[in-house]
Amino acid sequence: MGIFHERRESEGEIVIVYTYFPLFYIAFASAFAAIFVLHPLYAPRIAAAFAFFIVLFIVDLWQPLMATRRAVKSDRCREMSGSKFSFKDPWQVIIDTSDVGA
């Protein structure tokens, strides 16, 4: 379990739910707006905080996004549903693992 995603494994499938993917877009928009609206003295601090958030986001989502990419390329992705812009219906990927190694 990561900060921005949930991963559940069962015998025949892996379910990855990107629960907080929309948070990236909200943070980007608010940081971008804050840099231009607030006093220029705060801009480097806001940019540094956002850069730290980006690094945390990339480190946490690197493995599940690569697993999703490999599953799509190898045609093991059973289902993709939801939206990466929605908290109510988050992006969900179901990867079939029943024929791995066969």
Steps between C-alpha positions, in 0.01 A plus 500: 500500500640830396404854577325570169385148404364174637616161380308182577618160385296183484573163347412589142518877483664819618277803556666842503285798596653845451301665780667842521604554139281816473693650791793557263291719271357697793847555648640605164222751437517646850882528495491661157237751613674570832830580329334773294254632759709512818796721569809409290687429823290185549539365145824304561354339813183400321698365205726300736201355686336405172824344374516290817138394441582405140795287608286326763227445241739352244678274750171365633334442162800378300455127566122478456509709183775279356303187599196644324706583193653150485155342541354707217793420270485127577119492467447390862294806593151368558323826580566873533223710646443834664665833441832645605322831561236368744514429873159327490587260219880461511701337226507124559705241315444125525793288384455130429774282657342158453706402193834643612768236470283266293 
